[in-house]
Amino acid sequence: MGDDNIIKKDQMPNWRLKAWYPDLSEDVQLKLKKYFLELLRFNKTINLISPKTVLNADAIHYADSIESCRSVYELVNKHNVLYDLGSGNGFPGLIYSILYPEQKIALLDSDERKCEFLKHIVNQLELKNTNVENTKIESFPPDSIDQAICRGFSPLPKSLLMLRKIVKKGGVVFNIKSEEWAIEVSQIPIQICSIWQPGLISNYVLPLTGVKMVVVKTDKID
């Protein structure tokens, strides 16, 4: 184990969600904190988050997921499954399932060990609305997904190319991106542009860091 994975006593990870999001219920706060502690524990043996982000994971990962999930919730079909593609460490899918237990969530990832971590969190937090699937996105049958969310999955051109047959016509993919999202949009091949219509739906600034993030809604139009 490298020194980067060791958290020193004078560098304990921060946890400030209660101050940032006082509107969240005590039950939600407790589940988020438990998820956080388990993430730190598993991160010692599985590469879930970068060691550089551990100290401020509450801002970089948790606040980011809370902000983006709130925007997505306003636009999704609450009666259909929301897929988190390349879920890995559970951001943002696990956060979404904690915030909105009435919505069915499917966490998809091809890494078996990461899926075991996801299953562990789902069981620990008793997230009855959430299912974990250890599978490659490319193996999904055509027109099998009508709404999905992605964070750190892949650049827009690559992800839209990969999903062009899997997402139904009329379906939607929400991508969490940095403020440079427009550069990725400009790199989408012309033939893919005839299938997808991307647009910005929200932007926000992460606490303390000042990092600007956006949610890009991409509609499948053909």
N, C-alpha and C positions, 0 to 999 in steps of 0.2 A: 504494500500500500504506500503510495507516494505521500509526501508531506502536505501536498495541496488538499488532500482529503481529510486532514486532521484539523478539527476546530479547537483552537487554543482557548484556555479559560478566559483570557481577556478579550476574546473575540467571539463571544457567544452570538449566535444568529439572532437578529432582531425579530420581534413579533408585535406589530402595531395596528393590527386590523381593527381592534376594538375602538381605537381612537379615530381611525380613518372612516370606519363604517359603523357608527353607533346604532344605525337603523336595523342592522342584522340581529336576528333573535339570538338568545343565549344558546339555544340548541345548535343553530347554524355556526355560531362562533366556536363552540366546543368541537364540532365536527371538523371545522377548518383547522383548528389547532392540532387535533389528533392526527389529521392527514399530514400536517407539517412535520410533526415529530416522527411519524413513521417514514416520511420521505427522507429525513435526515439520517435515520437509522439504515434504511436500505441503500442510501446513496454511498455508503461506505464500501459496498460490494458490487453495486450495479450503477452504471453511469446514467443517472436519471437527470441531474442538473449539473451544470459546470461548477466546479469548486469556487470559481470567481463570483458566482451569483449567490452562494450559500448565505453570506452574512445579511444580504438584503433581499432574500428570496420573498419576503412578505410584500415588497414593492414590485420586484421584477417579475415574479411569477403569479402570486396570489392576487394582488391588486389589479394587475393586467387582465387576469382571467375574469375577475369580478366585473370590471368595467365593460369588457367585451361581451360577456354573457348577458349583461343587462340590456345591451343594445340588440343582441340577437334575439332575446326573448320577446321583444316587441314585435318581431316580424316572422317568427316561425309558426308553423301549424302545430298547435299544442296537442293535437290528437295523433300525430304521426311521430315515428321514431326520429330522433336527431342523432346522426352519426358523427362521432369525433374521429377523424381520419388521422392515422399515425399518432394515436393518443400517447403512447410511451410512458411519460411521467404523470399523465392524467390531466395536463393542462391543455385546453380548458374544460374538457368533458366532465371530470370529477367535480370541478367547481360548479358547473352548470347543474349537475345532478343533486348537489347539496343545496343549492339555492332554490331549485325548482323541482321538488320531489314528485310533482304531478306529471312531469314530462318523461317519457321513456327515452333512455339514452343508450347508445351502443358505442362502446370504446373499442376501436379496431387498431391492432398493431401486429406486425410480423415477427417481433422479437418475443420469444417465449418467456424469457426471464422478466421482461417488463410487464407482460401480461399477467404473470404470477403476482407481481407487485400490485397491479391494478385490482386483481381479484381479491387480494388480501385487504386492500383498502375498502373495497365494496362490502366485504364481509364484516370488517371491523366496524364500519359506520352504518351497517345494515341499510344499504342503499338498494331498496327493493325495486327501484325504477331503472336500475343500471345493469347492463349485460356486457361482458368482456369477450371479445372474439379474437383469437390468435390466428390471423389470416393476412394474406397479402391483398392489398386493395385491388390489384389487377385480376385477382381470381374471382371477383364478384361478377355475377351474371349481368348482362345488359339491362338497363332500365330498372335496376334494383334499389336505387337510392333516390329519394326525392328531396332530402335536405341534409346538409352536412356542415360541420364547422372544422376549421383547421388552424393550428398554431404551430409554426415552425415545421410544417409538413414538407414543403418544397416551394421553389419560386413559382409564381402564378403561371407562366407559360408551360412549365413542366407539369404542374398539377392539373391544369385544365385539359391538357393533351391526354393525360392519364385517365381523367374522369369523363371524357367526352362520350363514351358509350355506356358508362355505368350509371350516370345520373340521368334521370328521366327528363324528357322535354317538359318544360315548365318547372323543373326542379331548381334548387338554389344551393350555392356553396358560399359560406361566410368565411373569409380569410382574415386572420389577425396579422397586421403588417406594421412595419415602421412607417415613418412619415415619407419615406422614399418609395412608397407603393406605386406611384405614378410611373416610375422608371420600369418596374416590372410589367405594368400594363402596356407600356409602349413597346415592350419586347415580345408581346403576344403575336404569333404569326397571323397573317391576314386570314388564312383559311380557318383558324380557330376563332377569330373575331366574329365570323358569320354564325358561330354556334353559341357563343357566350357573350353576355353583356355585363361588364363589370361597372360598379359605381360605388362611390364612398357613401356610407350610411352614418358613420360617427367618427369622432376623433376625441382623444383625451390625453391627459398628461399624467404620467405615473408619479405617485407621491415621492417627494424628496429628490428623486433622480432628475426630474425635469424632462425625462424621455417622452417624446411624442409618439403616440400609437394611433392606429386607425383600424376600423373594421370595413372591409371591402365586401360588398354583396355582389355575387356573380350569378346572374340568371341564365339558365339553359334555355335558349330561345329556338333551338332547332334540334 
